[in-house]
């Protein structure tokens, strides 16, 4: 009888595409970790942060340029790629480059967005809204499956807890595993303090490893980390991003 345990899914990358140089730096480290630990980390970065707190916040290079940059990473490093889409028209173009289409938490009930993503035939990873329970996610999943999605993942990222704060109810993980087999823990967005930075989102990255380990105890099948070589200089989500050099040791602990 085989006792092979399914290896967890890992997703990592900078919050937003700041430059090709940043993407290369992170991709090189991900390739090194993949080879060292015999795993397959999926590379993630956003071409547009469409729901930044302030109009003055950096958003990214946009759809066309961003996809060119991600395609270059895919080609050069052979990594699987994921990114988030915010509008239905983006799904088709993104699916040509990305293996997994991510639906942002705020938009997880947007029917047209779910339908468009599902019709591409790519894996659809739906992030659970900050205002929904794990059980509530069966409805977005139904929309995706009925629209032709072949595989749907769900991602836990915390719930709104009063103003400027999130809290994670880890019971959402087993609840969502009753809906789909793949449930990812977003270990970095869940330490955010939304809008808590005087015009930007703040947070506390020191809790990231504990979020990951608690999620493992509750049966998470994957982990998502936003990483950056110098997170405090990051142009989006800096306070929550994990230092790139800490990624390997954390993954080792989870394995």
C-alpha positions in Angstrom: 0.0 0.0 0.0 1.4 3.4 -1.0 1.9 5.9 1.8 2.7 8.7 -0.6 1.5 12.0 0.9 0.4 14.7 -1.6 3.0 17.4 -1.6 1.6 20.8 -0.6 1.2 23.6 -3.2 3.4 26.6 -2.8 2.8 30.0 -4.5 5.3 32.8 -4.0 6.4 36.1 -5.6 6.3 39.8 -5.2 3.0 41.5 -4.5 3.2 43.6 -7.7 5.4 43.7 -10.8 7.8 46.5 -9.9 10.5 45.8 -12.5 11.8 42.9 -14.6 14.9 42.9 -12.4 12.7 42.2 -9.3 10.9 39.4 -11.1 14.2 37.8 -12.2 15.7 38.0 -8.6 12.7 36.3 -7.1 12.4 33.7 -9.9 16.0 32.7 -9.6 15.6 32.1 -5.9 12.3 30.1 -6.5 14.1 27.9 -9.1 16.9 27.3 -6.6 14.5 26.3 -3.8 12.5 24.1 -6.2 15.7 22.2 -7.1 17.0 22.1 -3.5 13.7 20.8 -2.0 12.3 18.9 -5.1 9.1 20.9 -5.1 7.3 23.2 -7.6 6.7 26.7 -6.3 4.2 28.6 -8.6 5.4 32.1 -9.4 2.9 35.0 -8.6 3.0 38.7 -9.2 0.2 41.2 -10.1 0.3 43.3 -13.3 -2.2 45.7 -11.7 -3.2 46.3 -8.0 -6.6 47.5 -8.8 -7.8 48.0 -5.3 -5.0 50.0 -3.6 -6.1 52.2 -0.7 -5.0 55.5 -2.4 -5.2 56.8 -5.9 -1.5 57.8 -5.6 -0.5 54.2 -4.8 1.7 52.3 -7.3 -0.5 49.9 -9.3 1.9 48.1 -11.7 2.7 48.0 -15.4 -0.8 47.1 -16.6 -2.1 44.1 -18.5 -0.2 44.1 -21.7 3.3 45.0 -20.4 2.8 42.9 -17.2 1.9 39.8 -19.2 4.9 40.2 -21.4 7.1 40.3 -18.3 5.4 37.3 -16.7 5.7 35.4 -20.0 9.5 36.1 -20.0 9.8 34.6 -16.5 7.8 31.5 -17.6 10.0 31.1 -20.7 13.4 31.7 -19.0 12.8 29.8 -15.8 10.1 27.1 -16.7 8.0 28.2 -13.7 4.2 27.8 -13.5 2.7 31.3 -13.3 -0.4 32.8 -11.6 -1.8 36.3 -11.4 -5.0 38.0 -10.4 -7.7 39.4 -12.7 -10.0 42.2 -11.9 -12.2 42.5 -15.0 -13.8 39.9 -17.2 -12.1 41.1 -20.4 -8.7 40.2 -18.8 -9.3 36.5 -18.4 -8.6 35.3 -22.0 -5.3 37.2 -22.4 -4.1 36.2 -18.9 -4.9 32.5 -19.5 -2.5 32.5 -22.5 0.4 33.1 -20.1 -0.8 31.9 -16.7 -1.5 28.4 -15.5 -3.8 29.6 -12.6 -6.2 32.6 -12.6 -6.6 34.1 -9.2 -9.9 35.9 -8.3 -9.3 38.6 -5.7 -11.1 38.3 -2.4 -13.2 41.5 -2.8 -14.4 40.2 -6.2 -15.1 36.5 -5.3 -18.9 37.0 -5.9 -18.5 38.9 -9.2 -20.4 36.5 -11.5 -19.1 37.7 -14.8 -15.5 37.6 -13.6 -15.9 34.0 -12.3 -17.6 32.9 -15.6 -14.9 34.5 -17.8 -12.1 32.9 -15.7 -13.8 29.5 -15.7 -14.3 29.5 -19.5 -10.5 29.7 -20.1 -10.0 26.1 -19.0 -7.3 27.2 -16.5 -7.3 26.4 -12.8 -9.4 29.1 -11.0 -8.1 30.1 -7.5 -10.9 32.0 -5.7 -9.8 33.9 -2.6 -12.4 34.0 0.1 -13.8 37.4 0.8 -13.0 39.2 4.0 -16.8 39.3 4.7 -17.7 35.6 4.0 -17.5 32.3 5.9 -15.8 29.2 4.6 -19.2 27.6 4.0 -20.3 30.6 1.9 -17.7 29.8 -0.7 -19.7 27.0 -2.2 -21.7 29.5 -4.2 -18.6 31.1 -6.0 -17.4 27.5 -6.6 -20.8 26.5 -8.1 -20.7 29.5 -10.4 -17.2 28.5 -11.6 -17.9 24.8 -12.1 -21.2 25.5 -13.8 -19.3 27.9 -16.2 -16.9 25.1 -17.2 -14.0 25.4 -14.7 -12.2 22.1 -14.6 -10.5 22.7 -11.3 -11.2 25.3 -8.6 -9.0 26.1 -5.6 -10.1 28.2 -2.6 -7.8 30.5 -0.6 -8.2 31.7 3.0 -7.0 35.2 3.7 -8.7 36.3 7.0 -12.0 38.1 7.9 -12.6 41.7 8.6 -12.5 42.2 12.3 -13.7 45.7 13.0 -11.8 48.5 11.4 -8.2 48.2 10.0 -7.9 44.6 11.2 -8.2 41.0 9.9 -8.5 37.8 12.0 -8.2 34.3 10.6 -10.7 31.7 11.7 -8.8 28.6 10.8 -12.0 26.5 10.9 -12.6 28.0 7.4 -9.9 25.7 6.0 -11.7 22.4 6.8 -15.0 24.0 6.0 -13.7 24.9 2.5 -12.1 21.5 2.1 -15.7 20.1 2.2 -16.3 22.1 -1.0 -13.0 21.6 -2.9 -10.0 19.4 -2.3 -7.4 22.2 -2.7 -7.4 25.0 0.0 -4.5 27.4 0.1 -3.6 29.6 3.1 -2.6 33.1 2.1 0.0 33.6 4.8 0.9 37.2 4.0 -2.4 39.0 3.1 -3.8 37.5 6.3 -1.4 39.6 8.5 -2.6 42.9 6.8 -4.2 45.8 8.7 -6.3 47.1 5.8 -6.1 50.8 5.3 -4.3 51.0 8.6 -1.3 52.9 7.3 -2.6 56.4 6.7 -3.5 56.0 3.1 -2.0 52.5 2.6 -2.4 49.0 4.1 -0.1 48.1 6.9 0.5 44.8 8.6 3.0 42.6 10.5 5.1 40.1 8.7 6.4 38.5 11.9 3.2 36.5 12.1 3.6 35.0 8.7 5.3 31.7 9.8 2.7 31.2 12.6 -0.1 31.7 10.1 1.4 29.0 7.8 1.9 26.5 10.6 -1.5 27.0 12.1 -3.0 26.5 8.6 -1.1 23.2 8.3 -2.6 22.0 11.6 -6.0 22.7 10.1 -5.3 20.8 7.0 -4.4 23.4 4.4 -3.2 21.8 1.1 -1.1 24.8 0.0 0.5 28.1 1.1 0.8 31.5 -0.6 3.6 33.9 0.4 4.3 37.3 -1.1 8.1 37.7 -1.0 10.5 40.5 -1.7 14.3 40.8 -1.3 13.7 44.1 0.5 10.1 44.2 1.6 10.3 47.6 3.4 11.2 49.1 0.0 8.4 47.2 -1.7 5.9 49.4 -3.7 2.8 47.4 -2.5 2.1 45.4 0.7 5.6 45.9 2.0 4.8 45.4 5.7 3.2 42.0 5.0 5.7 40.5 2.5 8.2 37.9 3.7 11.9 38.5 3.2 12.9 36.4 0.2 15.9 34.9 2.1 13.5 33.4 4.7 11.3 31.5 2.2 13.3 28.3 2.0 13.6 27.7 5.7 9.8 28.3 6.2 9.0 25.9 3.4 11.3 23.3 4.9 9.4 23.6 8.2 6.1 23.1 6.4 7.4 20.0 4.5 
